Amino acid sequence: MTVEQAAAILRWYGSNARDLPWRRATASPWAVLVSEIMLQQTPVARVLPEYLSWIARWPTPAALAAEPPGEAIRQWGRLGYPRRALRLHETAAILVARHGGTVPADLDALRALPGIGSYTAAAVASFAFGQRHAVLDTNVRRVLARLAAGQPWAGGSSSASVAERRLAESLLPAEPAVAARWSVAVMELGALVCTAASPRCGDCPVARECAWLAAGRPALPAGTAGAAGAAGAAGAAGPAGVAGGAGGLLRARWRPWAGGRKRGGREGRTRGRAGRDASRGAICR
């Protein structure tokens, strides 16, 4: 994408982002991982007090691993899906035994941890370590379907399609730290502005470039399940780059951005958050 378009979203994020503890520069990779697990299928408002209590009690994997699993269940409180607490406890024990008590930065090593799939691994690698990965939660998939593919997105499949992933990867800034901040900025845009039910297009920093808005905000045809998402459906017409597919439409409207010095907001190591694992249920933000 162009420098101006990316910078507009980054500037918007710098002015409108919610102040969440797992996004702060002081948040450790362990804290980011805990937040990602807690946010699976659970709203931020419910997660926040439980997260603060959890991190205060167990600020490191070693602290949690030293306790019996039952304590993790009790501390989990009313977050629901208590199996996540057991997986966090198991993860803490593995981190102590195999990784020196630290969260690994390697994507494959993250995926090997209990209860961590493609989404959570990419989120932790991006937000805790400033790496360049496509982090595709529900909010990002919806924003990109509208912005670049010009189509609505109704959810459906819990896993991102190949076309959606290609689209997201093609939009990532080349510089890893900028890409990480870009990913959380797009998530926030989807959570606060480009919402599923009542998008506030008048507040969107890239409304003028939005293909969905330009098309009159079309809705899905009656009876359409939206199983693979609009970007995935558009991409089904052919490989990325073929006219008519999501990749082809993207390249007609956007140009790759290599990062560089011209960008909005502070470009530092980003502590991000949001989401749910692509292999699990709906995201709650």
C-alpha positions as CSV (number, residue, x, y, z in Angstrom):
1,M,0.0,0.0,0.0
2,T,1.1,3.6,-0.3
3,V,2.9,5.4,2.5
4,E,0.1,7.8,2.9
5,Q,-2.6,5.1,3.3
6,A,-0.6,3.2,5.8
7,A,0.4,6.3,7.7
8,A,-3.2,7.4,7.9
9,I,-4.2,4.2,9.8
10,L,-1.1,4.4,12.0
11,R,-1.9,8.0,12.9
12,W,-5.5,7.1,13.6
13,Y,-4.3,4.3,15.9
14,G,-1.9,6.6,17.7
15,S,-4.8,8.9,18.6
16,N,-7.6,6.4,19.2
17,A,-6.1,3.2,20.5
18,R,-7.4,1.9,23.8
19,D,-4.9,1.9,26.6
20,L,-4.7,-1.8,27.4
21,P,-2.0,-3.2,29.6
22,W,-0.8,-5.9,27.2
23,R,-0.1,-3.2,24.6
24,R,2.2,-1.2,26.8
25,A,6.0,-1.2,26.3
26,T,6.4,-2.8,29.7
27,A,4.4,-5.9,28.9
28,S,6.5,-9.0,28.7
29,P,6.1,-11.7,26.0
30,W,4.5,-13.8,28.7
31,A,2.0,-11.1,29.5
32,V,1.1,-10.8,25.7
33,L,0.7,-14.6,25.5
34,V,-1.6,-14.6,28.6
35,S,-3.7,-11.8,27.1
36,E,-4.1,-13.6,23.8
37,I,-5.3,-16.8,25.5
38,M,-7.7,-14.9,27.8
39,L,-9.2,-12.9,24.9
40,Q,-10.2,-16.0,23.0
41,Q,-14.0,-15.9,23.0
42,T,-14.0,-13.5,26.0
43,P,-14.7,-9.7,25.8
44,V,-12.0,-7.2,26.9
45,A,-14.2,-5.8,29.7
46,R,-14.3,-9.3,31.4
47,V,-10.6,-10.1,30.6
48,L,-9.1,-6.9,32.0
49,P,-9.5,-7.4,35.7
50,E,-8.7,-11.2,35.5
51,Y,-5.6,-10.4,33.4
52,L,-4.3,-7.9,35.9
53,S,-4.8,-10.3,38.8
54,W,-3.2,-13.2,36.9
55,I,-0.1,-11.2,35.9
56,A,0.2,-9.8,39.5
57,R,0.2,-13.3,40.9
58,W,2.2,-15.0,38.1
59,P,4.4,-12.5,36.3
60,T,6.5,-15.2,34.8
61,P,6.0,-18.7,33.5
62,A,8.1,-20.1,36.3
63,A,5.8,-18.6,38.9
64,L,2.8,-20.3,37.4
65,A,4.5,-23.6,36.8
66,A,5.4,-23.7,40.5
67,E,1.7,-23.9,41.5
68,P,-0.6,-26.8,41.1
69,P,-3.0,-26.8,38.1
70,G,-6.0,-26.3,40.4
71,E,-4.7,-22.9,41.4
72,A,-4.8,-21.8,37.7
73,I,-8.4,-23.0,37.5
74,R,-9.4,-21.0,40.6
75,Q,-7.6,-17.9,39.5
76,W,-9.4,-18.1,36.1
77,G,-12.5,-16.9,37.8
78,R,-15.5,-16.3,35.6
79,L,-13.7,-16.0,32.3
80,G,-15.3,-19.3,31.0
81,Y,-13.7,-22.1,29.0
82,P,-11.5,-23.1,32.0
83,R,-9.6,-25.5,29.9
84,R,-7.6,-22.4,28.7
85,A,-6.3,-22.1,32.3
86,L,-5.0,-25.6,32.3
87,R,-3.4,-25.0,28.9
88,L,-1.7,-21.9,30.2
89,H,-0.4,-23.9,33.2
90,E,0.8,-26.7,30.9
91,T,2.5,-24.0,28.7
92,A,4.2,-22.5,31.6
93,A,5.7,-25.8,32.6
94,I,6.9,-26.4,29.1
95,L,8.5,-23.0,28.9
96,V,10.4,-23.7,32.1
97,A,11.5,-27.1,31.1
98,R,12.4,-26.5,27.4
99,H,12.8,-22.7,26.9
100,G,14.6,-21.5,30.0
101,G,11.4,-20.0,31.4
102,T,10.9,-17.6,28.5
103,V,8.4,-17.4,25.7
104,P,10.1,-18.4,22.4
105,A,10.1,-15.9,19.5
106,D,10.1,-18.6,16.9
107,L,6.7,-19.1,15.2
108,D,7.0,-22.9,15.0
109,A,8.0,-23.1,18.7
110,L,5.0,-21.0,19.6
111,R,2.7,-23.2,17.6
112,A,4.0,-26.3,19.4
113,L,2.7,-24.9,22.8
114,P,-0.6,-26.3,24.1
115,G,-3.7,-24.4,22.9
116,I,-1.8,-22.2,20.5
117,G,-2.6,-22.3,16.8
118,S,-1.8,-20.2,13.8
119,Y,-3.5,-17.0,14.9
120,T,-2.2,-16.9,18.5
121,A,1.3,-17.8,17.4
122,A,1.4,-15.0,14.8
123,A,-0.1,-12.5,17.3
124,V,2.5,-13.3,20.0
125,A,5.4,-13.2,17.5
126,S,4.2,-9.9,16.2
127,F,3.1,-8.1,19.3
128,A,5.6,-9.4,21.8
129,F,8.7,-9.6,19.5
130,G,7.9,-7.1,16.7
131,Q,8.0,-9.6,13.9
132,R,6.4,-9.4,10.5
133,H,3.4,-11.8,10.2
134,A,-0.2,-11.5,9.0
135,V,-2.3,-11.6,12.1
136,L,-5.8,-12.4,10.9
137,D,-8.5,-12.1,13.5
138,T,-12.1,-11.4,12.6
139,N,-11.7,-7.7,12.7
140,V,-8.7,-7.7,10.3
141,R,-10.5,-10.1,7.9
142,R,-13.5,-7.8,7.8
143,V,-11.5,-4.6,7.3
144,L,-9.5,-6.1,4.5
145,A,-12.5,-7.6,2.8
146,R,-14.2,-4.2,2.7
147,L,-11.2,-2.0,2.1
148,A,-9.4,-3.9,-0.6
149,A,-11.9,-6.5,-2.0
150,G,-14.9,-4.2,-1.9
151,Q,-17.2,-6.8,-0.5
152,P,-19.0,-7.5,2.8
153,W,-17.7,-10.2,5.2
154,A,-20.2,-12.2,7.2
155,G,-17.8,-14.4,9.2
156,G,-18.5,-18.0,8.6
157,S,-15.3,-20.0,8.5
158,S,-13.2,-19.7,11.6
159,S,-10.0,-20.1,9.6
160,A,-8.7,-17.6,7.1
161,S,-8.6,-18.7,3.5
162,V,-5.4,-18.8,1.4
163,A,-6.7,-15.8,-0.5
164,E,-7.3,-13.8,2.7
165,R,-3.8,-14.7,4.0
166,R,-2.2,-13.6,0.7
167,L,-4.1,-10.4,0.8
168,A,-3.0,-9.6,4.3
169,E,0.6,-10.5,3.7
170,S,0.7,-8.3,0.5
171,L,-0.5,-5.3,2.6
172,L,2.1,-5.7,5.4
173,P,4.8,-3.0,5.6
174,A,8.2,-4.5,4.9
175,E,9.8,-3.3,8.2
176,P,8.9,-5.8,10.9
177,A,8.3,-3.3,13.7
178,V,6.0,-1.2,11.5
179,A,4.2,-4.3,10.3
180,A,3.5,-5.3,13.9
181,R,2.1,-1.9,14.7
182,W,0.1,-1.9,11.5
183,S,-1.5,-5.3,12.4
184,V,-2.7,-4.1,15.8
185,A,-3.9,-0.8,14.2
186,V,-6.0,-2.6,11.7
187,M,-7.5,-4.8,14.5
188,E,-8.4,-1.7,16.4
189,L,-9.9,-0.1,13.4
190,G,-12.1,-3.1,13.0
191,A,-13.1,-3.2,16.6
192,L,-13.9,0.5,17.0
193,V,-14.9,1.8,13.5
194,C,-15.2,-0.8,10.8
195,T,-17.6,-2.9,13.0
196,A,-19.7,-5.7,11.7
197,A,-23.2,-4.3,12.4
198,S,-22.8,-0.5,12.4
199,P,-19.6,0.7,10.7
200,R,-18.8,4.3,11.3
201,C,-17.4,5.1,7.8
202,G,-17.3,8.8,8.6
203,D,-14.6,8.2,11.2
204,C,-12.5,5.9,9.1
205,P,-9.0,7.3,8.2
206,V,-9.0,5.4,4.8
207,A,-12.7,5.9,3.8
208,R,-11.7,7.5,0.5
209,E,-9.8,4.4,-0.5
210,C,-12.4,1.9,0.7
211,A,-13.7,-0.2,-2.2
212,W,-16.7,-1.4,-0.2
213,L,-17.8,2.2,0.7
214,A,-17.3,3.3,-3.0
215,A,-19.6,0.5,-4.1
216,G,-22.3,1.7,-1.8
217,R,-21.6,-0.7,1.1
218,P,-23.2,-3.7,-0.5
219,A,-24.7,-6.4,1.8
220,L,-24.3,-10.1,1.3
221,P,-27.0,-11.7,-0.9
222,A,-29.9,-13.3,1.1
223,G,-29.0,-16.8,2.2
224,T,-25.2,-16.3,1.7
225,A,-23.3,-17.9,4.5
226,G,-20.0,-16.1,3.8
227,A,-18.1,-19.3,4.7
228,A,-14.7,-18.2,3.5
229,G,-15.1,-14.4,3.8
230,A,-15.5,-12.0,1.0
231,A,-11.8,-11.7,0.4
232,G,-11.6,-15.5,0.1
233,A,-14.6,-15.6,-2.2
234,A,-13.1,-12.9,-4.4
235,G,-9.8,-14.8,-4.5
236,A,-11.6,-18.0,-5.5
237,A,-11.8,-16.6,-9.1
238,G,-8.2,-17.3,-9.5
239,P,-4.7,-17.1,-8.0
240,A,-3.6,-13.9,-6.4
241,G,-2.8,-11.3,-9.1
242,V,-5.3,-12.7,-11.6
243,A,-7.9,-10.0,-12.6
244,G,-11.1,-10.5,-10.7
245,G,-9.5,-12.1,-7.7
246,A,-8.8,-10.4,-4.4
247,G,-5.1,-10.2,-5.2
248,G,-5.8,-8.6,-8.6
249,L,-8.1,-6.0,-7.2
250,L,-5.7,-5.2,-4.5
251,R,-2.8,-4.6,-6.9
252,A,-5.1,-2.4,-9.0
253,R,-5.8,-0.2,-6.0
254,W,-2.8,-0.5,-3.7
255,R,0.9,-0.5,-4.1
256,P,3.3,-2.3,-1.7
257,W,4.8,-0.2,1.0
258,A,8.3,-0.9,2.1
259,G,8.0,1.0,5.4
260,G,10.8,3.6,5.7
261,R,10.9,6.8,7.5
262,K,7.6,8.4,6.4
263,R,5.0,6.9,8.7
264,G,2.5,8.1,11.3
265,G,2.7,7.6,15.0
266,R,5.5,6.1,17.1
267,E,7.1,3.1,15.4
268,G,8.6,1.1,18.2
269,R,8.3,-2.5,19.4
270,T,4.6,-3.0,19.7
271,R,2.7,-4.9,22.4
272,G,-0.5,-5.8,20.7
273,R,-3.5,-7.7,21.5
274,A,-6.6,-8.9,20.1
275,G,-8.1,-11.9,19.1
276,R,-8.7,-15.4,19.1
277,D,-7.0,-18.4,17.6
278,A,-8.1,-19.0,14.0
279,S,-8.8,-22.6,14.9
280,R,-11.3,-21.5,17.6
281,G,-14.5,-19.6,18.0
282,A,-15.4,-16.0,17.5
283,I,-13.1,-13.2,18.6
284,C,-14.1,-10.9,21.4
285,R,-12.6,-7.5,21.7
